[in-house]
């Protein structure tokens, strides 16, 4: 009997130590329901013998990018890149001075450019992203990130990433999870910096894409970016993108807006333990506060569904001790 009691004490102590270790892996998270839900989910899906145990090869975790892993206000960062590229390329295109949405961009009227809608934005992306090889585009993005700064925070865009989410990515990987980006942003744009910023390699980045073409330039094989859209990885496109690229339904998914709703729904619809999380932007001082009426990162239907179905809502203001990696 004594040996059984000692074993019980040992197992309890081991479980407590593992829980403490998990808590320490998320130091930028306040101890609250959101952090507890994450830790408990990882514990039960990685503990052999647990009724909710998930085999290592099935531990797939997917994350939206804009507004989930880095900021997205006051404008999606890739859109900001496109606007700045228009100004760089303008001397080669004098016709842009009289053509929308380029006319508004060159006049510094961002609202006017955005008012042209999806059609106008598609024209901007085609003009600034297409025609070059994938290697040339990657260098263009890399050079831009090296000098561009966020208009509010005066820091590089790839330092406007969320420290708590970086910790979560690392915690999941240490727990045997594979982490993927599933974003409405351009896949070629994100692949340039995602591994450096998040530790997520290019092959684990899923995003919207334009058509590509293989050709020889000067006898050298290259992949050229074309102006036509190939796939939009947003809304209902996200589960499709996951199926095409991964071939497994995720067991954990995180998003922040209505554009992530279908991905969260699809994840939760699978068998066994499933986790759906939403980052709710509630901190106007350290980041931004917005949800239902925001033209960027609108959180409306997904918020209602999260509340009704018990998804985990992460309140940025109360759940995170800090937002950006080197913020004080």
Number of C-alpha atoms within 10 A of each C-alpha: 6 7 8 9 10 11 12 12 12 12 12 12 12 12 13 12 12 13 16 12 12 22 19 13 18 23 16 22 25 18 15 12 13 21 20 16 15 20 20 13 17 24 19 16 22 18 14 12 9 11 11 17 18 21 13 13 10 14 23 22 23 28 26 27 24 23 21 23 24 22 25 21 18 13 14 15 18 18 16 14 19 20 22 16 19 20 16 12 13 14 11 8 11 10 11 18 16 11 10 16 24 27 17 20 22 20 12 13 13 16 10 16 21 16 13 15 11 10 11 16 19 15 17 22 21 18 17 21 25 19 15 16 20 19 14 16 20 18 13 17 21 14 11 16 17 11 10 16 16 18 11 9 12 10 13 16 21 19 18 22 23 21 25 24 23 19 18 20 24 18 20 21 16 12 17 18 24 19 24 24 28 30 28 22 23 20 19 22 21 20 21 20 19 18 15 11 15 20 14 18 16 17 12 18 24 28 26 21 20 19 13 18 11 11 13 10 11 7 7 7 10 17 16 21 23 19 18 14 14 12 16 19 24 23 17 15 21 26 23 19 21 22 13 11 13 15 10 14 22 28 25 24 27 28 29 27 27 21 23 28 27 18 29 30 18 18 24 21 13 12 9 12 17 18 20 26 22 27 20 23 22 17 16 11 8 14 19 17 14 17 19 15 10 13 11 17 26 17 25 16 14 23 20 12 15 19 12 9 11 12 22 19 20 22 15 22 20 15 19 23 16 21 23 20 14 9 8 7
